[in-house]
Amino acid sequence: MITGASSGIGAAAARWFAVEGAAVVLMARRKDKLEEIAAEIRATGGRVELAPGDVTDADAVERAVAIAVSAFGGLNGAFNNAGWGTIGTLVHETDDADFERTMDVNVRGTWNCLKHQLPVMIEAGGGSVVNTSSTAGEFATGAGAAYVAAKHAVLGLTRAAAAEYGQFGIRINALIVGTTRTELMENAIRAFPPLEQGSVARQIQPRMADPIEVARAAAWLLSDQASFITGGAIPVDGGASAI
């Protein structure tokens, strides 16, 4: 199950996971975009089902999990990737609506996913979850304070859930994602061009990631190749967190 699957990292993950042999359930708000990606996957012999919906809607998340179980017999892996944020503004200048949406998508969305995915994995005897956090989950990146707080919360949820569900054979990790050339980022750069250079200035590799670079890391964490990794904060950030 992949959330935020209509573009960027989620879309790259959908294609890559399918190439690697996974049956995928794609969740995002934009059904038309999901249908385009699904058509690509099916054209190459991949297995895919769609679950259009918003991760902030617990019922929509529950339906997506049910689709995985109905179509493929269970849910072994989940990439909780949906996210949303804004360019940094001072706290007192940030609209309450922006704060609420940032927290809802990133934190409530991850919470909803975990709450409905984990019982199914317990029943199956184990599984693996990857949540998308960010360098903003470890330090103030210049993004909005709400986004920094939200991604810290995603990392906290990951660690707490990993500790609770290890007994059930479930591994839960977070990706610490650096600046990535996603639709959200491209829109922000168009609105504020200096952001492109400023966002990579801290990194050892001074460039944006391609979404596939993050997707490959997620696939590895979900696989048995990462069988002794749980509760981790795995950097895919061009070295930003090393400095």
N, C-alpha and C positions, 0 to 999 in steps of 0.2 A: 504494500500500500504506500503510495507516494502522494503527499499533499503539496499544494502549490505547483501542480504538475503541468500547468498550461504554458509556462514560459521559463526561461532562465535555467537555474540549477535543477528545478523539478522536471522540466521537459527533457533536459540532458540526461537526468537519471532515468526517466521513463524509457528512453531509447537505449541507454547503456545496459540497464538491468535486463531488458528484453534480449539484447544481444548476448548477454551472459547466461541466458536460459531461464530467467525468472518469468513467471506469470505475474502480471502487474495489474493493480487496480489504481486508476488515476483519479485524483480528487482535486478540483479547483472550481472557482466560480464560473469561469468562461467555458461553457459547454462546447461552443464552436471550435475553440482552440484545442480542447481535449480530443474532439473528433478528428481533427487534422493529424494530431500526433498518433492517435490510435490507428488511423488508416495507414500511416507509415509503418507502424509496428506489424500490423497484420500482413502488409505487402511483403514483408520479409519472413513471414512464418511465425511471428511472435504471438503470444497469448496475452490478451488485454481486455479489461472491462472498465467501464467508465462509471464514476460516481460523482456527478456534478453537485457542487454544494460548497458551503462556506464552513471553514473549520470552527468558526465562532458559534455555530449552530450544532449543539450536541446531538440532536436528532439526525442531522445530515451526516455527522461522523459515524454514528451508530449504523446508519444505512450503508455507508461505505464498507464498514467492517463486515456487515451481513452479506454484502455482495461478494466479498472475498471468500467468505465461508461457503456461500451457495455455489459460486462459479468454480472455485478451485479446491474446495474441501477443507480450507483452513486459512490461517494467516501466520506465516513463519517469520516475516520481516516487515518492518515499517520504517519509512523515511519521512519523519514529520518535519517538513521543510517550509511550509507556508509561513510567510512573514510580511511585515509591512513597517515602514518607517518614513520619517521626513528629515529634511536637511536640518542641521542643528540650529535652534533658536534659543535665546535665553529662556530659562524656566518660566519667568513671569510673563514672557511674551508668547508662550506656547498655548495654543487654543486647547481648551479642555477636550474638545472633540478629537483632536489629534492624539492627545494623551490616551483617551479611552480606546480609540481604535488601535493604537500601537500595542497597548496592553492586551486588548481583546484578541487580536490576531496572533501575536507572538506567545503570550502566556496562556490565556484561556484556550486558544486553539491547540496548543501542545497538551494542556491538561485534558481537554476533551478527547484528544486522540489516545493518550495513555489510558485514560479511564475505560475506553471501550476496546482498545487493542489488547491490553494485558490479560483480561479474563480469558479471551480466546486462546492466547498463547499458553496460559496456565493449563487450560484443558488439553492442549496439544502436547504438553510436556516440555515446552521451552520455546525460545525464539530470540529475536534480536531487534532492537530499536535504535535508530539513529535520529537525534534531534538536531536541527540546525540552530546553533548559537552563532556567535560572531566574535571577532576581536573586541567588539563593544561589550561582550559578556565578561571581559577581563580587565579592560581599562577604558577610560574616556577617550573616544576616537575622534570627537568633533561632531559626531551625529547627535541628534536631539537627545536630551537627557532621558526622555521617556523610552527611547529605543535602547539606550545604554542600560537602563533599569530593567527593561523587558528581557534583554538578552542575558543579563546576569541571572534573572529569574529562571530562564530556560535552563541554564547551566545548573542552578540549584535543584530544579525539578529532576534533571537527569541524574544527578548524584544521589539524591534521596531515593528516587525510584530504583536505581541500580542496587542500592543497599537493601531495599525492601524485597526486591523480586529475584535476587540472585538465588535464593533458596528454591525457586521454581524453574531454574535453568534458563532464565531470561537475562540476556546481556543488554545493557542500555548505555549508550555513549552519546556524546555531543561532538559535533564538528565546530571548531573555532574558525569560522570562515572569514577570510580577509576580503578586501575589495574585489568584487567580481563583476564582470561585464554582463549584468542582468538588465532586464527591461526597466526595473525600478531605478537602477543606478544610471542608466542612459538618460532617463527622463530628468533625473536630478542634475546631471552634467549639462544637459541642454538648458536647464533653468539657471545654472551657476557654473559656467565653464571652468573656473579655477579649481573646482572640486576634483577634476581628473588627476592633476598633478599632486594636489595636496593630500589626496586620499592614499597615495602610495609612497609618500615621502618617508615614512617611518620604516618601510619594508627593506629587507636585504635584497629582494628581487623587486625592483621598482617598476612594477607593471600590475595591471589588473589580471586576475585569474580568468581563464575561460571556464564557463559553467561545467564543461565536461571534466575538468581537473578536480572539481569538487565532487561531482557525481561518482567518479572512480574511487575516491576516498570513501564515500558513503557505501558503495558496493563492497569494498574490501571489509569495512567494519561490520557489515551485515553478514558477511560470509564466514564460513568455518575457518578461514585463514586468520581470522582475528579472535580465535576461540578463547584466549586468555586475557581479553581486554574488556573491562566493564567499568562503568563510572568514570570513564576517561573524557578528557577535553582535548581532542585531537586537532592540532593546528593545521589548517590548510590556508596559510595566510602570507606566503612569500617571505616568512621570517619575521613578520611584524612583532610577534610576541616573544621573540628571542632577544630583542634589543631593550 
